[in-house]
Amino acid sequence: MLAEMVIWSDLSRLNDPRLFRENAYIDGRWRAATDGTVREVHNPATGECLGTVAALGATEAVEAVAAAENAFGGWRKRLPQERAAILHAWHNEILANREDLAVLMTLEQGKPIGESRGEIDYAASFIAWYAEEAKRLNVESVTSPFPDADTMVRREPAGVAALVTPWNFPSAMITRKGAAALAAGCTVVVHPSMYTPYSALALAELAERAGMPAGVFNVVTGDAPEIVGAFCASPAVRVVSFTGSTQVGRLIAAQCAPSVKRLIMELGGHAPFIVFPDADFERAIDGAVAAKFATSGQDCLAANRFFVHRDIYKRFVDAFAERARALNVGTGLNESVEIGPLMHERAVAKCADHVADALARGARLVNGGKHHTAGSLFFEPTVLADVPTDARIWHEETFGPVAALAPFDDEDAVLAAANATEYGLVAYLYTADTRRISRFGRALEYGMVAVNRVKITGAPVPFGGVKQSGLGREGARQGMEAFTEIKYLCLDNG
């Protein structure tokens, strides 16, 4: 279904135009590139140029790291309560400007405005959470192995943290990483995606209003290989946190190896969605639609492979396809829209390639399968049934609104199929059998398992995967500890 177009293609909808920033933010100043280079930013729904953004490079990245290094000493010495107060003020500024931040996100990223508002709330929640966690990062006592010595272990901030964030969640991925690092006493340099720089720069504007000291929070826009390469090469950067593809994660890990940096990585996902006959059918259908089509499928948590027991397979395919056909597709500022555009032409091409490959190998097209008439970056919500195991979509993350379904007959077979991937971020399981839940909870090779629901993330949750889906965890106490080093003290008392 095509939603009626709404003409809100410019930035005049912003209540506070100062949130729209086109320069990078380094050491408390708004900075253009040294050579004046800029890059256009486009609305993926309409193709319209929203504005430009400063296209910095390695020189300015090194400058940002130096600013963060200089600010580190003062920031780490502040009482945790002082850091917490600034974080709380930042949180309040974000919520006070929620609608503007959501509009900016929808304009540059394309997601429906309701999803953008939800992301702003989600982003703010991490700041509030870590503001409180900052007060609890204290000394831990350990039993001394010596009769004449006292021992203790404490956590100290690791140093400058480089945060490399993606375009699909342009605000929340910055705050999930950044609030944890700042609460721990680190200073940060952020490189946002050049598809969605305005969300990051708006966060910098609000951080400044909240009283964040110069150099503590820096946003470096521009050429990713140059900027990230400079972050990885700098001995002053002690932690690199990256969210993105596994392929790029491998490159960053290799570049960080010479200086042995701490790595936190949230990489690709290829989530299985498993439905047994005893599941609540309507809840499973609701969950399947949400797990596949949120953010137009451009989500590392998106369900890619749907395994449905043969006893309910036909019914499930029919119901799921009917729901997919009813989804409203269009420009995200229309309140009724549920599916927005994809981010770029490569994403559209990948969806089309996965559909064509699956059909050539014997899959059945239930609905969708091609570009949507809403615009060049829109793809129809697509349902493929009877997808064979040799299809590319069964082995590659699609990152788009294409669902692949196949029947299964027994537990062992579906468990083996679900685990037959290099990824291990999240798995979805729908069943009423408590013993099966226990068995699958142990046997599924994923960092997170969602049982009879889809929404599982939040600030208190240790988010992350296993295998090639990442390193470490974000959120929860573990997310802050990742930005610390453990120091052991042995104190002679003889």
C-alpha positions in Angstrom: 0.0 0.0 0.0 1.3 3.5 -0.9 0.7 6.2 1.7 -0.2 9.7 0.4 2.8 11.9 0.0 3.3 14.7 2.6 5.2 17.8 1.5 7.5 18.4 4.4 10.7 18.1 2.4 12.7 20.9 4.0 13.9 21.8 7.5 11.3 24.5 8.1 9.5 22.1 10.4 12.2 22.5 13.1 11.2 24.5 16.1 14.9 25.2 16.9 16.9 25.8 13.7 20.1 25.9 15.7 19.9 22.1 15.9 20.7 21.9 12.2 24.5 22.0 12.1 26.6 21.6 9.0 30.1 21.8 10.6 32.0 19.3 12.7 32.4 19.8 16.4 36.0 19.7 17.8 37.2 21.0 21.1 34.1 22.9 21.7 34.1 24.7 18.3 32.2 24.2 15.1 34.7 23.4 12.4 34.7 23.4 8.7 37.2 21.2 6.8 40.6 22.8 6.6 40.3 22.9 2.8 36.6 23.9 2.9 35.4 20.6 1.4 31.7 19.7 2.0 29.5 16.9 1.1 25.8 16.9 0.3 23.3 15.1 2.5 20.1 13.9 0.8 16.7 12.8 2.0 16.5 9.1 0.9 12.7 9.4 0.5 12.7 12.2 -2.0 16.3 12.6 -3.2 16.2 16.2 -2.1 19.5 17.8 -0.9 18.9 18.7 2.7 22.2 20.6 3.0 25.9 20.0 3.2 28.2 18.8 5.9 31.9 19.5 6.5 34.1 16.8 4.9 37.1 16.5 7.2 40.0 14.1 6.9 42.9 12.6 8.8 44.4 16.0 9.8 41.2 17.1 11.6 40.7 13.6 13.1 44.2 13.8 14.7 43.2 17.3 16.0 40.1 15.9 17.5 42.0 13.1 19.2 44.4 15.6 20.6 41.6 17.7 22.0 40.0 14.6 23.6 43.4 13.6 25.0 43.9 17.1 26.5 40.5 17.1 28.0 40.8 13.6 29.5 42.8 14.5 32.6 40.2 17.0 33.8 37.2 14.9 32.9 38.5 11.8 34.6 39.2 13.8 37.8 35.7 15.1 38.1 33.6 13.4 40.8 31.3 10.8 39.3 28.4 13.0 40.6 29.7 15.9 38.5 29.9 13.8 35.4 26.4 12.5 36.2 25.0 16.0 36.5 26.2 16.9 33.0 24.8 13.7 31.6 21.5 14.3 33.2 21.4 17.8 31.7 22.2 16.3 28.3 19.4 13.8 28.7 17.0 16.6 29.6 18.0 18.7 26.6 17.4 15.7 24.3 13.9 15.1 25.6 13.1 18.8 25.5 14.0 18.7 21.7 12.6 15.3 21.0 10.4 16.3 18.1 13.1 18.3 16.3 15.5 15.5 16.7 13.0 13.0 15.3 12.3 15.2 12.3 16.0 15.6 11.6 16.4 11.8 11.8 13.5 11.1 9.5 14.6 13.6 6.9 18.2 12.3 6.7 17.6 8.6 7.4 14.1 8.0 6.1 12.5 6.0 8.9 8.9 6.7 9.8 8.5 9.5 12.2 7.0 7.3 14.9 10.1 5.1 14.8 12.3 8.2 15.0 10.6 9.5 18.1 11.0 6.0 19.6 14.7 6.1 18.8 15.1 9.5 20.5 13.5 8.2 23.7 15.8 5.1 23.4 18.9 7.2 22.9 18.0 9.4 25.9 17.5 6.4 28.1 21.1 5.4 27.8 22.3 8.8 29.0 20.0 8.6 32.1 21.1 5.1 32.8 24.8 5.8 32.7 24.5 9.0 34.6 23.5 6.8 37.5 26.0 4.0 36.8 28.8 6.6 36.9 28.3 6.8 40.7 28.7 3.0 41.1 32.0 2.4 39.4 33.9 2.0 42.6 36.7 0.1 44.3 36.2 -3.7 44.6 37.8 -5.5 47.6 39.6 -8.8 47.0 40.9 -11.4 49.5 44.6 -10.8 50.0 46.9 -13.8 49.5 49.5 -12.2 51.8 49.4 -11.9 55.6 51.1 -8.4 55.6 49.3 -6.8 52.7 45.9 -5.4 51.7 44.7 -5.7 48.2 42.1 -3.9 46.1 41.0 -3.7 42.5 39.5 -0.6 41.0 38.4 0.4 37.5 39.8 3.5 35.8 38.8 5.1 32.6 40.7 3.7 29.6 41.4 7.0 27.9 40.2 8.5 24.6 37.4 6.4 23.0 36.7 6.5 19.3 33.1 5.8 18.4 32.2 4.8 14.8 28.5 4.8 14.4 26.1 3.7 11.6 23.2 5.3 9.7 20.4 3.0 10.7 20.2 4.3 14.3 22.1 7.6 14.1 21.3 8.9 17.6 20.9 5.8 19.8 24.2 4.2 18.7 26.0 7.4 19.7 24.5 7.6 23.1 24.7 3.9 23.9 28.4 4.1 23.4 29.1 7.7 24.3 27.2 7.8 27.6 28.9 4.7 28.8 32.3 6.1 27.9 31.7 9.5 29.4 30.2 8.0 32.6 33.4 5.9 33.0 35.5 9.1 32.7 36.7 8.7 29.1 36.6 11.4 26.5 35.2 10.6 23.0 35.7 11.3 19.3 32.7 10.3 17.2 32.6 9.5 13.5 29.0 9.3 12.4 27.9 7.9 9.0 28.0 10.6 6.3 24.5 9.6 5.3 23.2 10.8 8.7 25.5 13.4 10.1 22.9 15.9 11.3 21.6 13.7 14.1 25.1 13.4 15.5 25.8 17.1 15.2 22.5 17.9 16.9 23.5 15.8 19.9 26.8 17.7 20.0 24.8 21.0 20.1 22.8 19.7 23.0 25.8 18.4 24.8 27.3 21.8 24.6 24.1 23.4 26.0 24.2 20.8 28.8 27.7 22.0 29.9 29.9 19.3 28.4 33.5 20.7 28.6 35.3 21.5 25.4 37.2 18.4 24.1 35.2 15.9 26.0 32.7 15.1 23.2 33.8 15.6 19.6 32.1 14.8 16.3 34.3 14.4 13.2 32.4 14.3 9.9 34.0 13.4 6.6 35.8 10.6 4.8 35.4 7.4 6.8 38.6 5.6 5.7 40.8 8.6 6.6 39.1 9.5 9.8 38.7 6.0 11.2 42.2 5.1 10.0 43.6 8.1 12.0 41.6 7.0 15.1 43.0 3.4 14.7 46.5 4.6 14.2 46.6 7.0 17.1 48.3 5.7 20.3 46.2 8.2 22.3 43.0 6.3 21.3 42.7 3.4 23.7 39.2 2.1 22.8 37.4 1.8 19.5 33.7 1.0 19.5 32.2 0.2 16.2 28.7 -0.7 15.0 28.4 -1.8 11.4 29.1 -4.7 9.0 31.3 -7.6 9.9 33.4 -6.9 6.8 34.3 -3.4 8.0 34.7 -4.6 11.5 37.5 -7.0 10.4 39.3 -4.1 8.7 39.1 -1.9 11.9 40.3 -4.8 14.0 43.3 -5.2 11.7 44.1 -1.5 11.9 43.9 -1.5 15.7 46.2 -4.5 16.1 49.5 -2.6 16.1 48.5 -0.5 19.1 46.5 -3.3 20.8 43.4 -1.2 21.4 40.3 -2.4 23.2 37.6 -3.2 20.7 33.9 -3.2 21.2 32.0 -4.3 18.1 28.4 -4.8 17.2 28.5 -6.4 13.8 26.2 -8.2 11.4 23.2 -10.3 12.3 21.2 -13.0 10.5 18.5 -13.7 13.0 16.3 -16.8 12.8 12.6 -16.6 13.7 11.3 -20.0 14.8 7.6 -20.7 15.3 6.2 -24.0 16.7 2.6 -25.1 16.4 1.9 -24.5 20.1 2.8 -20.8 19.9 0.2 -18.1 20.2 -0.4 -17.7 16.4 -1.5 -14.0 16.4 1.3 -13.0 18.7 3.8 -14.8 16.4 2.5 -13.0 13.3 2.7 -9.6 15.1 6.2 -10.4 16.2 7.2 -11.6 12.7 6.0 -8.3 11.1 7.8 -6.2 13.7 11.0 -8.3 13.6 11.2 -8.1 9.8 9.9 -4.7 8.8 11.0 -2.2 11.5 13.4 0.4 10.0 12.4 -1.1 6.6 14.4 -4.2 7.6 17.6 -2.2 8.0 18.3 -3.4 11.5 20.9 -5.8 12.8 18.2 -7.4 14.9 15.9 -7.9 11.9 14.7 -11.4 11.4 16.1 -12.8 8.1 15.2 -16.5 8.2 11.7 -17.6 9.2 11.4 -21.3 10.2 7.8 -22.3 10.7 6.6 -25.8 11.7 5.0 -27.6 8.8 1.7 -28.0 10.7 1.0 -24.3 10.6 3.3 -23.3 7.7 0.6 -22.5 5.1 -1.5 -20.6 7.5 1.5 -18.6 8.7 2.7 -17.7 5.2 -0.8 -16.5 4.2 -1.3 -14.4 7.3 2.2 -13.0 7.2 1.9 -12.0 3.5 -1.4 -10.4 4.1 0.0 -8.2 6.8 3.0 -7.4 4.7 0.8 -6.3 1.8 -1.1 -3.9 4.1 2.0 -2.0 5.3 1.9 1.7 4.4 4.9 2.7 2.3 6.0 6.3 1.9 7.7 9.4 3.2 8.5 9.1 6.8 7.0 12.4 8.0 3.5 11.0 7.1 2.2 9.7 10.5 0.6 6.7 8.9 3.7 5.4 7.1 5.2 2.1 8.4 7.9 1.4 5.7 10.3 4.1 4.6 13.0 4.1 2.0 16.3 2.2 2.0 19.4 4.2 2.6 21.1 3.9 -0.8 21.0 2.2 -4.2 23.2 -0.6 -3.1 20.7 -1.7 -0.5 17.9 -1.7 -3.1 20.1 -3.7 -5.5 20.9 -6.3 -2.8 17.2 -6.8 -2.0 16.5 -7.4 -5.7 19.5 -9.7 -6.1 18.4 -11.8 -3.1 14.8 -12.1 -4.4 16.0 -13.1 -7.9 18.5 -15.6 -6.6 15.9 -17.3 -4.3 13.4 -17.5 -7.1 15.9 -19.0 -9.5 16.6 -21.7 -6.9 13.0 -22.6 -6.5 11.5 -20.3 -3.9 7.9 -19.0 -4.4 7.2 -15.3 -4.5 4.1 -14.6 -2.3 4.1 -10.8 -2.6 6.4 -7.9 -3.4 9.7 -8.6 -4.9 10.5 -5.3 -6.7 11.0 -1.6 -6.5 8.1 0.3 -5.0 6.5 3.1 -6.9 7.0 5.5 -3.9 10.5 6.3 -5.1 13.9 5.0 -6.3 15.0 3.9 -2.9 11.8 2.1 -1.9 11.4 -1.7 -2.1 8.2 -3.5 -1.7 7.6 -5.5 1.5 8.4 -8.9 0.2 7.6 -12.5 1.3 9.3 -15.5 -0.2 8.1 -19.0 0.7 9.7 -22.4 0.3 13.1 -20.9 0.2 15.8 -23.5 -0.4 18.8 -23.7 1.9 21.3 -22.9 -1.0 19.7 -19.5 -1.6 21.9 -16.5 -0.9 19.3 -15.0 1.4 19.6 -18.0 3.6 23.3 -17.2 4.2 23.6 -13.4 3.8 22.1 -10.6 5.8 19.7 -8.8 3.5 19.2 -5.5 5.4 15.9 -4.8 3.7 12.2 -5.6 3.7 12.5 -9.1 2.3 11.4 -12.1 4.4 12.5 -15.7 3.6 10.3 -18.5 4.9 10.7 -22.3 5.0 8.9 -25.2 6.8 10.5 -27.5 9.4 9.5 -30.8 10.9 11.5 -31.4 14.1 13.6 -29.6 16.7 17.0 -31.0 15.8 16.6 -30.0 12.2 15.5 -26.4 12.9 18.1 -25.9 15.6 20.9 -27.0 13.2 19.6 -24.7 10.5 19.3 -21.8 12.8 22.8 -22.2 14.0 24.2 -22.7 10.5 25.6 -19.2 10.1 28.8 -17.3 11.0 26.6 -14.7 12.8 25.2 -14.9 16.3 23.5 -11.7 17.4 19.8 -12.5 18.2 17.3 -15.4 17.7 13.6 -15.3 18.0 11.6 -18.3 19.4 7.8 -18.7 19.6 6.5 -21.6 21.6 4.4 -22.3 24.7 6.5 -25.3 25.8 8.6 -24.3 28.8 11.0 -27.3 28.4 11.6 -26.4 24.8 12.3 -22.8 25.8 14.9 -24.1 28.2 16.5 -26.4 25.6 16.6 -23.8 22.8 17.7 -21.1 25.2 20.9 -23.1 25.9 21.4 -24.5 22.4 20.9 -21.4 20.2 24.3 -20.0 19.4 23.3 -16.3 19.8 24.2 -13.6 22.3 20.5 -12.8 22.8 17.4 -15.0 22.6 13.9 -13.4 22.4 11.1 -15.8 23.5 7.5 -15.0 22.5 8.4 -11.3 21.9 10.5 -9.0 19.7 11.2 -6.0 21.8 14.1 -7.0 24.1 16.6 -4.1 24.1 17.0 -1.3 26.6 19.6 0.6 28.6 19.9 -2.1 31.4 20.4 -4.9 28.7 23.8 -6.3 27.8 23.4 -6.0 24.0 25.8 -8.0 21.8 26.5 -11.2 19.9 28.8 -14.1 19.5 30.8 -15.6 16.7 31.2 -12.9 14.0 28.4 -10.7 15.2 30.7 -8.8 17.5 33.0 -8.4 20.5 31.9 -7.3 24.0 28.5 -5.9 25.1 26.9 -2.5 25.0 24.3 -1.3 27.6 24.0 -2.5 31.2 27.0 -2.3 33.6 29.1 -4.3 31.1 28.8 -1.5 28.6 30.5 1.0 30.9 33.1 -1.5 32.1 34.2 -1.9 28.5 35.6 1.6 28.7 37.6 1.0 31.8 40.9 -0.7 32.7 41.3 -2.8 35.9 44.0 -1.7 38.3 45.2 -3.9 41.1 46.8 -2.4 44.2 48.8 -4.4 46.7 49.4 -2.3 49.9 51.9 -3.4 52.4 50.6 -3.1 55.9 53.5 -4.7 57.8 
